[in-house]
């Protein structure tokens, strides 16, 4: 069985919907190629995902795996806890003097890499 390595970034201050837009093109790709592709993307969400992939590659290197044969087998962005009321919420004023708070969403990003023997 192939050995897997895992890396996780928590509380990334970005909506999971925006992060998932970046994950779709790199899912199932070679890890080194995915990092190169993410660094060329203009989206803000590409930076923390590329940083996480580099961390997972470093974890694989520590485990003694060949970093050239790593493939992304699992890549997901889940919703994290948002900013609590009174801790950075902003007001969005509605009609008739009403107050609606702006939800500040954040993400948990998880990546699992696997060494594929050619």
C-alpha positions, 0 to 999 in steps of 0.5 A, spaced: 500 500 500 502 506 498 504 511 504 500 517 505 502 524 508 497 529 510 497 537 511 492 541 514 491 549 514 486 552 519 482 558 520 484 561 513 481 568 513 477 566 506 470 564 504 470 556 503 467 557 496 472 562 494 478 557 496 474 551 492 474 555 486 482 554 486 482 546 488 478 544 482 483 544 477 489 541 481 485 535 484 489 529 482 495 532 479 502 531 481 504 535 487 510 539 484 506 541 478 500 543 482 505 548 486 507 551 480 500 552 477 498 555 484 503 560 484 501 562 477 494 563 479 492 570 480 487 569 485 488 570 492 486 563 495 492 560 491 497 563 496 495 559 502 493 553 498 500 553 495 503 554 502 499 548 504 502 543 498 509 545 500 508 543 507 505 537 505 511 536 500 516 537 506 512 532 511 513 527 505 520 528 505 521 528 513 517 521 512 523 519 507 518 519 501 520 521 494 517 528 493 518 527 485 512 522 485 507 525 490 500 525 487 494 529 490 489 524 492 484 528 497 484 536 497 478 539 500 476 546 503 471 546 509 467 551 513 471 554 519 468 558 525 467 565 523 468 571 527 464 571 533 459 577 534 463 583 537 470 580 535 470 584 528 463 583 525 461 589 521 455 592 520 451 592 514 445 597 514 439 595 512 432 598 510 428 602 515 434 603 520 435 595 521 442 592 522 445 586 519 452 583 521 456 581 515 459 574 516 466 574 516 467 566 513 474 562 514 476 555 511 480 549 513 484 546 508 486 539 508 491 536 503 493 528 502 498 526 498 500 519 496 507 516 493 505 513 486 510 508 484 512 509 476 
